[in-house]
């Protein structure tokens, strides 16, 4: 499963290119959902 986060340049580069097992990918996505909103507010305060 290949994942590309074109709208999240703050993610480590390895997330953009590495082949990630499906279960791991689901875990990462669940984690990203939890941090995405606060990270967006911190990194893009003008958009909030």
PDBQT receptor file of N, H, CA, C and O in Angstrom, charges set to zero:
ATOM      1  N   UNK A   1       0.851  -1.193   0.000  1.00  0.00    +0.000 N 
ATOM      2  CA  UNK A   1       0.000   0.000   0.000  1.00  0.00    +0.000 C 
ATOM      3  C   UNK A   1       0.884   1.239   0.000  1.00  0.00    +0.000 C 
ATOM      4  O   UNK A   1       1.644   1.464   0.942  1.00  0.00    +0.000 OA
ATOM      5  N   UNK A   2       0.789   2.015  -1.019  1.00  0.00    +0.000 N 
ATOM      6  H   UNK A   2       0.171   1.832  -1.784  1.00  0.00    +0.000 HD
ATOM      7  CA  UNK A   2       1.624   3.212  -1.110  1.00  0.00    +0.000 C 
ATOM      8  C   UNK A   2       0.786   4.418  -0.688  1.00  0.00    +0.000 C 
ATOM      9  O   UNK A   2      -0.345   4.601  -1.139  1.00  0.00    +0.000 OA
ATOM     10  N   UNK A   3       1.365   5.223   0.179  1.00  0.00    +0.000 N 
ATOM     11  H   UNK A   3       2.284   5.074   0.545  1.00  0.00    +0.000 HD
ATOM     12  CA  UNK A   3       0.638   6.379   0.688  1.00  0.00    +0.000 C 
ATOM     13  C   UNK A   3       1.405   7.648   0.337  1.00  0.00    +0.000 C 
ATOM     14  O   UNK A   3       2.621   7.709   0.513  1.00  0.00    +0.000 OA
ATOM     15  N   UNK A   4       0.717   8.634  -0.145  1.00  0.00    +0.000 N 
ATOM     16  H   UNK A   4      -0.271   8.585  -0.288  1.00  0.00    +0.000 HD
ATOM     17  CA  UNK A   4       1.350   9.919  -0.417  1.00  0.00    +0.000 C 
ATOM     18  C   UNK A   4       0.540  11.009   0.275  1.00  0.00    +0.000 C 
ATOM     19  O   UNK A   4      -0.671  11.116   0.084  1.00  0.00    +0.000 OA
ATOM     20  N   UNK A   5       1.225  11.817   1.081  1.00  0.00    +0.000 N 
ATOM     21  H   UNK A   5       2.209  11.731   1.236  1.00  0.00    +0.000 HD
ATOM     22  CA  UNK A   5       0.551  12.907   1.774  1.00  0.00    +0.000 C 
ATOM     23  C   UNK A   5       1.009  14.229   1.157  1.00  0.00    +0.000 C 
ATOM     24  O   UNK A   5       1.813  14.961   1.734  1.00  0.00    +0.000 OA
ATOM     25  N   UNK A   6       0.478  14.507  -0.020  1.00  0.00    +0.000 N 
ATOM     26  H   UNK A   6      -0.176  13.912  -0.488  1.00  0.00    +0.000 HD
ATOM     27  CA  UNK A   6       0.913  15.693  -0.755  1.00  0.00    +0.000 C 
ATOM     28  C   UNK A   6       0.574  16.971   0.011  1.00  0.00    +0.000 C 
ATOM     29  O   UNK A   6       1.250  17.987  -0.149  1.00  0.00    +0.000 OA
ATOM     30  N   UNK A   7      -0.453  16.927   0.830  1.00  0.00    +0.000 N 
ATOM     31  H   UNK A   7      -1.003  16.102   0.961  1.00  0.00    +0.000 HD
ATOM     32  CA  UNK A   7      -0.891  18.125   1.540  1.00  0.00    +0.000 C 
ATOM     33  C   UNK A   7      -0.310  18.190   2.948  1.00  0.00    +0.000 C 
ATOM     34  O   UNK A   7      -0.700  19.043   3.745  1.00  0.00    +0.000 OA
ATOM     35  N   UNK A   8       0.621  17.292   3.254  1.00  0.00    +0.000 N 
ATOM     36  H   UNK A   8       0.938  16.599   2.606  1.00  0.00    +0.000 HD
ATOM     37  CA  UNK A   8       1.221  17.276   4.590  1.00  0.00    +0.000 C 
ATOM     38  C   UNK A   8       2.744  17.248   4.470  1.00  0.00    +0.000 C 
ATOM     39  O   UNK A   8       3.361  16.225   4.766  1.00  0.00    +0.000 OA
ATOM     40  N   UNK A   9       3.358  18.349   4.043  1.00  0.00    +0.000 N 
ATOM     41  H   UNK A   9       2.857  19.180   3.803  1.00  0.00    +0.000 HD
ATOM     42  CA  UNK A   9       4.808  18.386   3.827  1.00  0.00    +0.000 C 
ATOM     43  C   UNK A   9       5.602  18.257   5.113  1.00  0.00    +0.000 C 
ATOM     44  O   UNK A   9       6.818  18.076   5.064  1.00  0.00    +0.000 OA
ATOM     45  N   UNK A  10       4.953  18.343   6.250  1.00  0.00    +0.000 N 
ATOM     46  H   UNK A  10       3.965  18.490   6.290  1.00  0.00    +0.000 HD
ATOM     47  CA  UNK A  10       5.647  18.257   7.530  1.00  0.00    +0.000 C 
ATOM     48  C   UNK A  10       5.886  16.811   7.951  1.00  0.00    +0.000 C 
ATOM     49  O   UNK A  10       6.579  16.557   8.936  1.00  0.00    +0.000 OA
ATOM     50  N   UNK A  11       5.306  15.847   7.197  1.00  0.00    +0.000 N 
ATOM     51  H   UNK A  11       4.743  16.054   6.397  1.00  0.00    +0.000 HD
ATOM     52  CA  UNK A  11       5.533  14.443   7.527  1.00  0.00    +0.000 C 
ATOM     53  C   UNK A  11       6.920  14.015   7.086  1.00  0.00    +0.000 C 
ATOM     54  O   UNK A  11       7.448  14.537   6.104  1.00  0.00    +0.000 OA
ATOM     55  N   UNK A  12       7.517  13.068   7.805  1.00  0.00    +0.000 N 
ATOM     56  H   UNK A  12       7.088  12.644   8.603  1.00  0.00    +0.000 HD
ATOM     57  CA  UNK A  12       8.823  12.548   7.400  1.00  0.00    +0.000 C 
ATOM     58  C   UNK A  12       8.772  12.000   5.981  1.00  0.00    +0.000 C 
ATOM     59  O   UNK A  12       7.778  11.395   5.579  1.00  0.00    +0.000 OA
ATOM     60  N   UNK A  13       9.841  12.212   5.226  1.00  0.00    +0.000 N 
ATOM     61  H   UNK A  13      10.648  12.704   5.553  1.00  0.00    +0.000 HD
ATOM     62  CA  UNK A  13       9.861  11.809   3.828  1.00  0.00    +0.000 C 
ATOM     63  C   UNK A  13       9.643  10.322   3.626  1.00  0.00    +0.000 C 
ATOM     64  O   UNK A  13       9.097   9.912   2.602  1.00  0.00    +0.000 OA
ATOM     65  N   UNK A  14      10.069   9.491   4.603  1.00  0.00    +0.000 N 
ATOM     66  H   UNK A  14      10.513   9.824   5.435  1.00  0.00    +0.000 HD
ATOM     67  CA  UNK A  14       9.945   8.046   4.415  1.00  0.00    +0.000 C 
ATOM     68  C   UNK A  14       8.490   7.619   4.320  1.00  0.00    +0.000 C 
ATOM     69  O   UNK A  14       8.183   6.593   3.713  1.00  0.00    +0.000 OA
ATOM     70  N   UNK A  15       7.588   8.397   4.916  1.00  0.00    +0.000 N 
ATOM     71  H   UNK A  15       7.837   9.231   5.410  1.00  0.00    +0.000 HD
ATOM     72  CA  UNK A  15       6.165   8.061   4.823  1.00  0.00    +0.000 C 
ATOM     73  C   UNK A  15       5.652   8.220   3.397  1.00  0.00    +0.000 C 
ATOM     74  O   UNK A  15       4.670   7.590   3.004  1.00  0.00    +0.000 OA
ATOM     75  N   UNK A  16       6.327   9.067   2.632  1.00  0.00    +0.000 N 
ATOM     76  H   UNK A  16       7.124   9.579   2.952  1.00  0.00    +0.000 HD
ATOM     77  CA  UNK A  16       5.835   9.361   1.294  1.00  0.00    +0.000 C 
ATOM     78  C   UNK A  16       6.213   8.284   0.295  1.00  0.00    +0.000 C 
ATOM     79  O   UNK A  16       5.530   8.119  -0.716  1.00  0.00    +0.000 OA
ATOM     80  N   UNK A  17       7.288   7.546   0.553  1.00  0.00    +0.000 N 
ATOM     81  H   UNK A  17       7.843   7.680   1.374  1.00  0.00    +0.000 HD
ATOM     82  CA  UNK A  17       7.819   6.663  -0.483  1.00  0.00    +0.000 C 
ATOM     83  C   UNK A  17       7.837   5.200  -0.081  1.00  0.00    +0.000 C 
ATOM     84  O   UNK A  17       7.897   4.327  -0.947  1.00  0.00    +0.000 OA
ATOM     85  N   UNK A  18       7.786   4.914   1.198  1.00  0.00    +0.000 N 
ATOM     86  H   UNK A  18       7.736   5.623   1.901  1.00  0.00    +0.000 HD
ATOM     87  CA  UNK A  18       7.955   3.532   1.649  1.00  0.00    +0.000 C 
ATOM     88  C   UNK A  18       6.684   2.725   1.433  1.00  0.00    +0.000 C 
ATOM     89  O   UNK A  18       5.572   3.212   1.639  1.00  0.00    +0.000 OA
ATOM     90  N   UNK A  19       6.874   1.484   1.014  1.00  0.00    +0.000 N 
ATOM     91  H   UNK A  19       7.777   1.088   0.846  1.00  0.00    +0.000 HD
ATOM     92  CA  UNK A  19       5.741   0.562   0.928  1.00  0.00    +0.000 C 
ATOM     93  C   UNK A  19       5.379   0.154   2.358  1.00  0.00    +0.000 C 
ATOM     94  O   UNK A  19       6.199  -0.421   3.073  1.00  0.00    +0.000 OA
ATOM     95  N   UNK A  20       4.157   0.454   2.762  1.00  0.00    +0.000 N 
ATOM     96  H   UNK A  20       3.491   0.922   2.181  1.00  0.00    +0.000 HD
ATOM     97  CA  UNK A  20       3.742   0.224   4.144  1.00  0.00    +0.000 C 
ATOM     98  C   UNK A  20       2.685  -0.875   4.186  1.00  0.00    +0.000 C 
ATOM     99  O   UNK A  20       1.708  -0.818   3.439  1.00  0.00    +0.000 OA
ATOM    100  N   UNK A  21       2.869  -1.886   5.056  1.00  0.00    +0.000 N 
ATOM    101  H   UNK A  21       3.663  -1.933   5.662  1.00  0.00    +0.000 HD
ATOM    102  CA  UNK A  21       1.847  -2.925   5.218  1.00  0.00    +0.000 C 
ATOM    103  C   UNK A  21       0.502  -2.299   5.583  1.00  0.00    +0.000 C 
ATOM    104  O   UNK A  21       0.449  -1.268   6.254  1.00  0.00    +0.000 OA
ATOM    105  N   UNK A  22      -0.573  -2.928   5.138  1.00  0.00    +0.000 N 
ATOM    106  H   UNK A  22      -0.529  -3.765   4.593  1.00  0.00    +0.000 HD
ATOM    107  CA  UNK A  22      -1.902  -2.342   5.303  1.00  0.00    +0.000 C 
ATOM    108  C   UNK A  22      -2.225  -2.046   6.763  1.00  0.00    +0.000 C 
ATOM    109  O   UNK A  22      -2.717  -0.964   7.082  1.00  0.00    +0.000 OA
ATOM    110  N   UNK A  23      -1.948  -3.012   7.663  1.00  0.00    +0.000 N 
ATOM    111  H   UNK A  23      -1.549  -3.891   7.404  1.00  0.00    +0.000 HD
ATOM    112  CA  UNK A  23      -2.277  -2.786   9.074  1.00  0.00    +0.000 C 
ATOM    113  C   UNK A  23      -1.494  -1.609   9.623  1.00  0.00    +0.000 C 
ATOM    114  O   UNK A  23      -2.035  -0.794  10.370  1.00  0.00    +0.000 OA
ATOM    115  N   UNK A  24      -0.224  -1.516   9.256  1.00  0.00    +0.000 N 
ATOM    116  H   UNK A  24       0.214  -2.178   8.648  1.00  0.00    +0.000 HD
ATOM    117  CA  UNK A  24       0.593  -0.400   9.718  1.00  0.00    +0.000 C 
ATOM    118  C   UNK A  24       0.049   0.909   9.165  1.00  0.00    +0.000 C 
ATOM    119  O   UNK A  24      -0.013   1.919   9.867  1.00  0.00    +0.000 OA
ATOM    120  N   UNK A  25      -0.340   0.876   7.912  1.00  0.00    +0.000 N 
ATOM    121  H   UNK A  25      -0.289   0.056   7.342  1.00  0.00    +0.000 HD
ATOM    122  CA  UNK A  25      -0.880   2.081   7.283  1.00  0.00    +0.000 C 
ATOM    123  C   UNK A  25      -2.144   2.542   8.003  1.00  0.00    +0.000 C 
ATOM    124  O   UNK A  25      -2.329   3.733   8.252  1.00  0.00    +0.000 OA
ATOM    125  N   UNK A  26      -3.011   1.585   8.334  1.00  0.00    +0.000 N 
ATOM    126  H   UNK A  26      -2.860   0.617   8.131  1.00  0.00    +0.000 HD
ATOM    127  CA  UNK A  26      -4.229   1.946   9.064  1.00  0.00    +0.000 C 
ATOM    128  C   UNK A  26      -3.880   2.557  10.415  1.00  0.00    +0.000 C 
ATOM    129  O   UNK A  26      -4.502   3.530  10.840  1.00  0.00    +0.000 OA
ATOM    130  N   UNK A  27      -2.887   1.987  11.087  1.00  0.00    +0.000 N 
ATOM    131  H   UNK A  27      -2.382   1.196  10.741  1.00  0.00    +0.000 HD
ATOM    132  CA  UNK A  27      -2.465   2.528  12.370  1.00  0.00    +0.000 C 
ATOM    133  C   UNK A  27      -1.936   3.944  12.225  1.00  0.00    +0.000 C 
ATOM    134  O   UNK A  27      -2.236   4.820  13.036  1.00  0.00    +0.000 OA
ATOM    135  N   UNK A  28      -1.135   4.159  11.170  1.00  0.00    +0.000 N 
ATOM    136  H   UNK A  28      -0.892   3.448  10.511  1.00  0.00    +0.000 HD
ATOM    137  CA  UNK A  28      -0.597   5.497  10.937  1.00  0.00    +0.000 C 
ATOM    138  C   UNK A  28      -1.711   6.490  10.640  1.00  0.00    +0.000 C 
ATOM    139  O   UNK A  28      -1.696   7.618  11.133  1.00  0.00    +0.000 OA
ATOM    140  N   UNK A  29      -2.672   6.066   9.835  1.00  0.00    +0.000 N 
ATOM    141  H   UNK A  29      -2.684   5.150   9.435  1.00  0.00    +0.000 HD
ATOM    142  CA  UNK A  29      -3.763   6.969   9.486  1.00  0.00    +0.000 C 
ATOM    143  C   UNK A  29      -4.582   7.328  10.714  1.00  0.00    +0.000 C 
ATOM    144  O   UNK A  29      -4.992   8.477  10.877  1.00  0.00    +0.000 OA
ATOM    145  N   UNK A  30      -4.822   6.345  11.581  1.00  0.00    +0.000 N 
ATOM    146  H   UNK A  30      -4.489   5.411  11.448  1.00  0.00    +0.000 HD
ATOM    147  CA  UNK A  30      -5.564   6.626  12.813  1.00  0.00    +0.000 C 
ATOM    148  C   UNK A  30      -4.792   7.628  13.667  1.00  0.00    +0.000 C 
ATOM    149  O   UNK A  30      -5.375   8.555  14.230  1.00  0.00    +0.000 OA
ATOM    150  N   UNK A  31      -3.480   7.435  13.760  1.00  0.00    +0.000 N 
ATOM    151  H   UNK A  31      -3.006   6.682  13.303  1.00  0.00    +0.000 HD
ATOM    152  CA  UNK A  31      -2.652   8.365  14.520  1.00  0.00    +0.000 C 
ATOM    153  C   UNK A  31      -2.649   9.749  13.881  1.00  0.00    +0.000 C 
ATOM    154  O   UNK A  31      -2.711  10.764  14.575  1.00  0.00    +0.000 OA
ATOM    155  N   UNK A  32      -2.575   9.780  12.557  1.00  0.00    +0.000 N 
ATOM    156  H   UNK A  32      -2.524   8.955  11.993  1.00  0.00    +0.000 HD
ATOM    157  CA  UNK A  32      -2.543  11.063  11.856  1.00  0.00    +0.000 C 
ATOM    158  C   UNK A  32      -3.841  11.831  12.048  1.00  0.00    +0.000 C 
ATOM    159  O   UNK A  32      -3.832  13.059  12.134  1.00  0.00    +0.000 OA
ATOM    160  N   UNK A  33      -4.958  11.112  12.116  1.00  0.00    +0.000 N 
ATOM    161  H   UNK A  33      -4.965  10.114  12.047  1.00  0.00    +0.000 HD
ATOM    162  CA  UNK A  33      -6.237  11.780  12.344  1.00  0.00    +0.000 C 
ATOM    163  C   UNK A  33      -6.213  12.525  13.678  1.00  0.00    +0.000 C 
ATOM    164  O   UNK A  33      -6.785  13.607  13.814  1.00  0.00    +0.000 OA
ATOM    165  N   UNK A  34      -5.534  11.916  14.667  1.00  0.00    +0.000 N 
ATOM    166  H   UNK A  34      -5.070  11.037  14.557  1.00  0.00    +0.000 HD
ATOM    167  CA  UNK A  34      -5.511  12.513  15.997  1.00  0.00    +0.000 C 
ATOM    168  C   UNK A  34      -4.611  13.743  16.047  1.00  0.00    +0.000 C 
ATOM    169  O   UNK A  34      -4.870  14.671  16.814  1.00  0.00    +0.000 OA
ATOM    170  N   UNK A  35      -3.544  13.755  15.226  1.00  0.00    +0.000 N 
ATOM    171  H   UNK A  35      -3.333  13.001  14.604  1.00  0.00    +0.000 HD
ATOM    172  CA  UNK A  35      -2.597  14.869  15.291  1.00  0.00    +0.000 C 
ATOM    173  C   UNK A  35      -2.796  15.883  14.171  1.00  0.00    +0.000 C 
ATOM    174  O   UNK A  35      -2.241  16.981  14.223  1.00  0.00    +0.000 OA
ATOM    175  N   UNK A  36      -3.588  15.523  13.154  1.00  0.00    +0.000 N 
ATOM    176  H   UNK A  36      -4.040  14.631  13.112  1.00  0.00    +0.000 HD
ATOM    177  CA  UNK A  36      -3.704  16.385  11.972  1.00  0.00    +0.000 C 
ATOM    178  C   UNK A  36      -4.280  17.754  12.322  1.00  0.00    +0.000 C 
ATOM    179  O   UNK A  36      -3.741  18.775  11.895  1.00  0.00    +0.000 OA
ATOM    180  N   UNK A  37      -5.359  17.791  13.085  1.00  0.00    +0.000 N 
ATOM    181  H   UNK A  37      -5.797  16.962  13.432  1.00  0.00    +0.000 HD
ATOM    182  CA  UNK A  37      -6.010  19.062  13.386  1.00  0.00    +0.000 C 
ATOM    183  C   UNK A  37      -5.108  19.977  14.217  1.00  0.00    +0.000 C 
ATOM    184  O   UNK A  37      -4.919  21.133  13.837  1.00  0.00    +0.000 OA
ATOM    185  N   UNK A  38      -4.546  19.509  15.333  1.00  0.00    +0.000 N 
ATOM    186  H   UNK A  38      -4.699  18.570  15.641  1.00  0.00    +0.000 HD
ATOM    187  CA  UNK A  38      -3.642  20.378  16.090  1.00  0.00    +0.000 C 
ATOM    188  C   UNK A  38      -2.415  20.770  15.284  1.00  0.00    +0.000 C 
ATOM    189  O   UNK A  38      -1.939  21.899  15.401  1.00  0.00    +0.000 OA
ATOM    190  N   UNK A  39      -1.894  19.861  14.468  1.00  0.00    +0.000 N 
ATOM    191  H   UNK A  39      -2.281  18.944  14.373  1.00  0.00    +0.000 HD
ATOM    192  CA  UNK A  39      -0.716  20.181  13.664  1.00  0.00    +0.000 C 
ATOM    193  C   UNK A  39      -1.045  21.262  12.642  1.00  0.00    +0.000 C 
ATOM    194  O   UNK A  39      -0.243  22.167  12.412  1.00  0.00    +0.000 OA
ATOM    195  N   UNK A  40      -2.209  21.172  12.037  1.00  0.00    +0.000 N 
ATOM    196  H   UNK A  40      -2.861  20.437  12.224  1.00  0.00    +0.000 HD
ATOM    197  CA  UNK A  40      -2.615  22.192  11.071  1.00  0.00    +0.000 C 
ATOM    198  C   UNK A  40      -2.738  23.554  11.753  1.00  0.00    +0.000 C 
ATOM    199  O   UNK A  40      -2.334  24.572  11.190  1.00  0.00    +0.000 OA
ATOM    200  N   UNK A  41      -3.290  23.573  12.957  1.00  0.00    +0.000 N 
ATOM    201  H   UNK A  41      -3.618  22.747  13.415  1.00  0.00    +0.000 HD
ATOM    202  CA  UNK A  41      -3.462  24.839  13.667  1.00  0.00    +0.000 C 
ATOM    203  C   UNK A  41      -2.110  25.437  14.040  1.00  0.00    +0.000 C 
ATOM    204  O   UNK A  41      -1.932  26.654  14.021  1.00  0.00    +0.000 OA
ATOM    205  N   UNK A  42      -1.154  24.561  14.383  1.00  0.00    +0.000 N 
ATOM    206  H   UNK A  42      -1.299  23.571  14.398  1.00  0.00    +0.000 HD
ATOM    207  CA  UNK A  42       0.167  25.040  14.785  1.00  0.00    +0.000 C 
ATOM    208  C   UNK A  42       0.951  25.528  13.569  1.00  0.00    +0.000 C 
ATOM    209  O   UNK A  42       1.590  26.580  13.602  1.00  0.00    +0.000 OA
ATOM    210  N   UNK A  43       0.888  24.736  12.488  1.00  0.00    +0.000 N 
ATOM    211  H   UNK A  43       0.369  23.882  12.461  1.00  0.00    +0.000 HD
ATOM    212  CA  UNK A  43       1.737  25.018  11.334  1.00  0.00    +0.000 C 
ATOM    213  C   UNK A  43       1.096  25.993  10.352  1.00  0.00    +0.000 C 
ATOM    214  O   UNK A  43       1.796  26.651   9.583  1.00  0.00    +0.000 OA
ATOM    215  N   UNK A  44      -0.233  26.087  10.375  1.00  0.00    +0.000 N 
ATOM    216  H   UNK A  44      -0.801  25.553  11.000  1.00  0.00    +0.000 HD
ATOM    217  CA  UNK A  44      -0.931  26.962   9.443  1.00  0.00    +0.000 C 
ATOM    218  C   UNK A  44      -1.972  27.798  10.192  1.00  0.00    +0.000 C 
ATOM    219  O   UNK A  44      -3.168  27.680   9.923  1.00  0.00    +0.000 OA
ATOM    220  N   UNK A  45      -1.531  28.633  11.121  1.00  0.00    +0.000 N 
ATOM    221  H   UNK A  45      -0.560  28.729  11.339  1.00  0.00    +0.000 HD
ATOM    222  CA  UNK A  45      -2.482  29.382  11.958  1.00  0.00    +0.000 C 
ATOM    223  C   UNK A  45      -3.377  30.314  11.141  1.00  0.00    +0.000 C 
ATOM    224  O   UNK A  45      -4.472  30.668  11.581  1.00  0.00    +0.000 OA
ATOM    225  N   UNK A  46      -2.918  30.711   9.959  1.00  0.00    +0.000 N 
ATOM    226  H   UNK A  46      -2.029  30.424   9.601  1.00  0.00    +0.000 HD
ATOM    227  CA  UNK A  46      -3.710  31.639   9.157  1.00  0.00    +0.000 C 
ATOM    228  C   UNK A  46      -4.933  30.969   8.545  1.00  0.00    +0.000 C 
ATOM    229  O   UNK A  46      -5.876  31.643   8.130  1.00  0.00    +0.000 OA
ATOM    230  N   UNK A  47      -4.913  29.629   8.491  1.00  0.00    +0.000 N 
ATOM    231  H   UNK A  47      -4.147  29.081   8.828  1.00  0.00    +0.000 HD
ATOM    232  CA  UNK A  47      -6.019  28.912   7.857  1.00  0.00    +0.000 C 
ATOM    233  C   UNK A  47      -7.140  28.601   8.835  1.00  0.00    +0.000 C 
ATOM    234  O   UNK A  47      -8.221  28.179   8.424  1.00  0.00    +0.000 OA
ATOM    235  N   UNK A  48      -6.893  28.806  10.134  1.00  0.00    +0.000 N 
ATOM    236  H   UNK A  48      -6.014  29.148  10.467  1.00  0.00    +0.000 HD
ATOM    237  CA  UNK A  48      -7.903  28.435  11.127  1.00  0.00    +0.000 C 
ATOM    238  C   UNK A  48      -8.885  29.571  11.340  1.00  0.00    +0.000 C 
ATOM    239  O   UNK A  48      -9.810  29.445  12.142  1.00  0.00    +0.000 OA
TER     240      UNK A  48
